[in-house]
Amino acid sequence: MVKIIPQEKEVAEKESILIVLLFWFSLFIFIVIVTLFFVFDWQTKKAQAQLEEIETQLERLGTPQQKALKEAIYDYKRKIDDFPVLLSNHQTPSRLFTLLESNIHPDVWFSSFKFLRDKNQIDLSGQAKNLLALAQQILVFEKMPQIKELTVSNVGVSKEGNIQFQLSIVFTPTFLLLK
């Protein structure tokens, strides 16, 4: 009799052979992957060791003079990089003298000068021929855009009949900066 419908035993044998083949193929792939992992790991460590050896050889190539010259160059580079910062914050107090020289009333003179750099301020002690000269001097200073604040104190009359006073002038922050 012709077998048209396969029996269960033959189907089970074919399925079991397929499962066994898949198992061995999977095991083979697993072994290949583990082997490749260790090979690549070994090659990576070998390449890192070669890189470290090359770096140490490069460090040994330079002479002490070359190393000293290299450090000197880096030191100059740091100084050059710091220069714009220093220059932008540099103050020129000599501008105060120029400003005072050109704006002091002929009948007013100063006997002491104190510069407070951190406050952009000068404290002056002086004398004026009369109150009118002192008032005119104060008006001149008040009209100047470089002056932020002006304070007059200790106004009195001296033995000679002159007007004694103390003057405190605060300048704008940008007035003393080097431009």
C-alpha positions as CSV (number, residue, x, y, z in Angstrom):
1,M,0.0,0.0,0.0
2,V,1.2,3.5,-0.9
3,K,1.8,5.8,2.0
4,I,0.2,9.1,1.3
5,I,0.0,10.5,4.8
6,P,3.3,10.3,6.6
7,Q,3.2,8.7,10.0
8,E,4.0,10.5,13.2
9,K,7.3,8.6,13.7
10,E,8.8,9.9,10.5
11,V,7.8,13.5,11.2
12,A,9.2,13.3,14.7
13,E,12.6,12.0,13.4
14,K,12.9,14.8,10.9
15,E,12.1,17.4,13.6
16,S,14.6,15.9,16.0
17,I,17.4,15.9,13.3
18,L,16.6,19.6,12.6
19,I,16.8,20.5,16.4
20,V,20.1,18.6,16.8
21,L,21.6,20.5,13.7
22,L,20.4,23.8,15.1
23,F,21.9,23.0,18.5
24,W,25.3,22.2,17.0
25,F,25.2,25.2,14.7
26,S,24.4,27.5,17.7
27,L,27.2,25.9,19.7
28,F,29.6,26.5,16.9
29,I,28.6,30.1,16.6
30,F,29.0,30.6,20.3
31,I,32.5,29.2,20.3
32,V,33.5,31.3,17.4
33,I,32.1,34.5,19.1
34,V,34.0,33.7,22.4
35,T,37.2,33.0,20.5
36,L,36.9,36.3,18.6
37,F,36.3,38.1,21.8
38,F,39.5,36.9,23.3
39,V,41.5,37.5,20.1
40,F,40.2,41.1,19.8
41,D,40.9,41.7,23.5
42,W,44.5,40.4,23.1
43,Q,45.0,42.6,20.1
44,T,43.7,45.7,21.9
45,K,46.0,45.2,24.8
46,K,48.9,44.6,22.4
47,A,48.1,47.9,20.6
48,Q,47.9,49.8,23.8
49,A,51.3,48.5,24.9
50,Q,52.8,49.5,21.6
51,L,51.2,53.0,21.9
52,E,52.7,53.5,25.4
53,E,56.1,52.4,24.2
54,I,56.0,54.9,21.3
55,E,55.0,57.7,23.7
56,T,57.9,57.0,26.0
57,Q,60.2,56.9,23.1
58,L,58.9,60.3,21.9
59,E,59.5,61.8,25.4
60,R,63.1,60.5,25.5
61,L,63.9,62.1,22.1
62,G,63.9,65.7,23.3
63,T,67.1,67.1,24.8
64,P,67.1,69.0,28.1
65,Q,67.7,72.2,26.2
66,Q,64.7,71.6,24.0
67,K,62.5,70.9,27.0
68,A,63.7,74.0,28.7
69,L,63.1,76.0,25.6
70,K,59.6,74.5,25.3
71,E,58.8,75.5,28.9
72,A,60.1,79.0,28.2
73,I,57.9,79.3,25.1
74,Y,54.8,78.2,27.1
75,D,55.7,80.7,29.9
76,Y,55.9,83.6,27.3
77,K,52.6,82.4,25.8
78,R,50.9,82.7,29.2
79,K,52.3,86.1,29.7
80,I,51.2,87.3,26.3
81,D,47.7,85.9,26.9
82,D,47.5,87.8,30.2
83,F,48.6,91.1,28.7
84,P,45.2,92.2,27.2
85,V,43.5,91.6,30.6
86,L,46.1,93.7,32.4
87,L,46.0,96.4,29.7
88,S,42.2,96.7,29.8
89,N,42.3,97.2,33.6
90,H,45.2,99.6,33.6
91,Q,44.6,103.0,35.1
92,T,46.4,106.2,34.2
93,P,46.3,108.6,37.2
94,S,48.3,111.2,35.3
95,R,45.0,112.2,33.7
96,L,44.0,113.7,37.0
97,F,46.8,116.2,36.9
98,T,46.0,117.2,33.4
99,L,42.4,117.7,34.2
100,L,43.1,119.6,37.4
101,E,45.8,121.8,35.7
102,S,43.5,122.9,33.0
103,N,40.4,123.5,35.2
104,I,41.6,125.1,38.4
105,H,40.5,128.7,39.0
106,P,43.3,131.3,39.1
107,D,42.3,132.4,42.6
108,V,42.2,128.8,44.0
109,W,45.2,126.7,45.1
110,F,45.6,123.3,46.7
111,S,48.0,122.4,49.4
112,S,47.5,118.6,49.7
113,F,46.4,115.8,47.3
114,K,45.4,112.3,48.2
115,F,44.5,109.8,45.5
116,L,42.3,106.8,46.5
117,R,42.7,104.5,43.6
118,D,40.2,101.8,44.6
119,K,37.4,104.4,44.9
120,N,38.5,106.6,41.8
121,Q,38.6,109.5,44.2
122,I,40.9,112.4,45.2
123,D,40.8,114.3,48.4
124,L,42.1,117.9,48.1
125,S,42.8,120.5,50.7
126,G,43.1,124.0,49.5
127,Q,42.5,127.7,49.8
128,A,40.6,130.3,47.7
129,K,41.0,134.0,47.6
130,N,37.3,134.5,48.4
131,L,34.0,132.7,48.5
132,L,33.2,133.8,44.9
133,A,36.4,132.0,43.6
134,L,35.5,128.9,45.6
135,A,31.9,128.9,44.3
136,Q,33.2,129.4,40.7
137,Q,35.7,126.5,41.1
138,I,32.9,124.2,42.4
139,L,30.7,125.1,39.4
140,V,33.6,124.3,37.0
141,F,34.0,120.9,38.6
142,E,30.3,120.1,38.7
143,K,29.9,120.7,34.9
144,M,32.7,118.3,34.1
145,P,31.4,114.9,32.7
146,Q,34.3,113.0,34.2
147,I,33.3,113.9,37.7
148,K,30.7,111.6,39.3
149,E,30.4,113.2,42.7
150,L,31.8,116.3,44.4
151,T,31.8,117.0,48.1
152,V,33.0,120.2,49.8
153,S,33.7,120.2,53.5
154,N,35.5,122.0,56.4
155,V,35.0,125.5,54.8
156,G,36.5,128.2,57.0
157,V,38.5,131.4,57.0
158,S,42.3,131.3,57.6
159,K,44.4,133.8,59.5
160,E,45.3,135.5,56.3
161,G,41.7,136.0,55.3
162,N,41.6,133.3,52.7
163,I,38.9,130.6,52.5
164,Q,40.1,127.2,53.5
165,F,38.3,124.1,52.3
166,Q,38.5,120.4,51.7
167,L,37.2,118.9,48.4
168,S,36.5,115.3,47.7
169,I,36.1,114.4,44.0
170,V,34.9,111.0,42.7
171,F,35.5,110.3,39.1
172,T,33.6,108.0,36.7
173,P,35.0,104.5,36.6
174,T,36.1,104.8,33.0
175,F,37.9,108.1,33.3
176,L,41.2,106.6,34.6
177,L,41.2,103.6,32.3
178,L,43.7,103.5,29.5
179,K,42.0,103.8,26.2
